[in-house]
Amino acid sequence: MSTEQVIIAGGGIGGLGAALMLSRRGVRVRVLERAPDFAEVGAGLQLAPNITRMLDEVGVLEKILPLSVLPRRLVFRNAVSGEELTHLDLADARRRYGGPYIVLHRSDLLQALLEAARAEPNVTLHTDHRVTDVEDRGDHVIVRCANGAEYTGQLLVGADGLHSTVRKRIVSDDMVCSGYVAYRGAVPLDAVDRRVSLDDVVVWMGPGLHLVQYPVRAGEFYNQVAVFRSQEYLEGKKDWGTPEELDRTYSRMCEAVRVAIPSLQRNNRWPMYDRDPIPSWTKGRITLLGDAAHPMLQYLAQGAGQALLDGAALATSLSGLGNDPWPGERLAAALGDYERARVEFAGRVQSTARVWGDIWHVDTYVATLLRDEVFRSRDIHDYHLVDWLYGPVRESEPDRATTPETAAFSSVHA
């Protein structure tokens, strides 16, 4: 039996990021990853300024920038007509928020975090360690794995994702199925019939669907994510969101969208689930972070980033506890600080992502007309809808006036 200060169940982006940031604060950490290797499933990833600022502080940003793309704009288009409705000037956003907006492959970020964590003497990493049982003894926690390994620590952090085993110790709830499914993947640039600029992240919004496109791997690969509401799911079919339904759904879109769909990988698909926000992530000597705490839909491109912010907040909160055994009262106070820093904000991101998806996917004539007009009317230098998320705004940046049209969406982020 081995004793650590913090045991982390899950070695994805959130778990490795937390291990790195905790170790930099002098905390001894053991990471238990259930898979045979540290690896990410998926493809591209967007990191907004609120995340890249933090990665810069821990020395990871410089490692991933050579493999990343710094897009010029975040563009919103109507997937039926092809019309560009509005865009976010990402160079302007960097000046405003003090960090770049970057896109990269998920595995490139994970590898950078893994290399940094391996270099830390306070971090011990394990693969093939699936957590099966947790016992909170009051003054310590015992973690048991399927392979027979057993570890003792001062705190267990569940970073084990949407299907978290650890979360069940905190709350009994069910995943929420959105009825949407995603097809995603990155392919060589020349394998895609691309009709938009490589300088842009493009979101095509259509009735019950959207397509996101952007380059990764320093522009050598092109990432695409096609999402749609499944009629097969609504009809109660067990096998829903099939490749055939993907093709049928996108066949009614404009040419630039239609020609992109054949290059999507068909061997995997991801039904989209989240969970309702919860008021606490902690019970005794067990707490949560990332998708184990606040799984969210992808419409704000914040899932991985919010997990990293959890790790940074947890490291700050635990840093003053020292090397001696952590008394329950002091640990509870530290975890209370962690929750005050993160629970309400992450819950807001969860809830806002749901509403933003509803806006993207409107499917009636009047709703589409109103959405598109609001997007068209937006001043491209108006950031009030994302200041709360990407901020704080740098003091040198003047406040932008809110137009009557864009004020209509303010309540979405309230």
Buried (B, 14 or more C-beta within 10 A) or exposed (E): EEEBBBBBBBBBBBBBBBBBBBBBBBBBBBBBBBBEEBBBEBBBBBBBBBBBBBBBEBEBBEBBBEBBBBBBBBBBBBBBEBEBBBBBBBEBBBEBBBBBBBBBBBBBBBBBBBEBBBEBEBBBBBBBBBBEEBBBEEEBBBBBBEEEBEBBBBBBBBBBBBEBBBBEBBBEEEEBBBBBBBBBBBBEBEEBEBBBEBBBBBBBBBBBBBBBBBBBBBEEBBBBBBBBBBBBBEEEEEEBBBBEBBBEBBEEBBEBBBBBBEBBBEEEBBBBBBBBBBEBBBEBBBBBBBBBBBBBBBBBBBBBBBBBBBBBBBBBBBBEBEEEEBEEEEBEBBBEBBBEBBBEBBBBBBBBBBBBBEBBBBEEEEBBEBBBEBBBBBBEEBBBBBBBBBBEBEEEBEEBEBBEBBEBBEEEBE
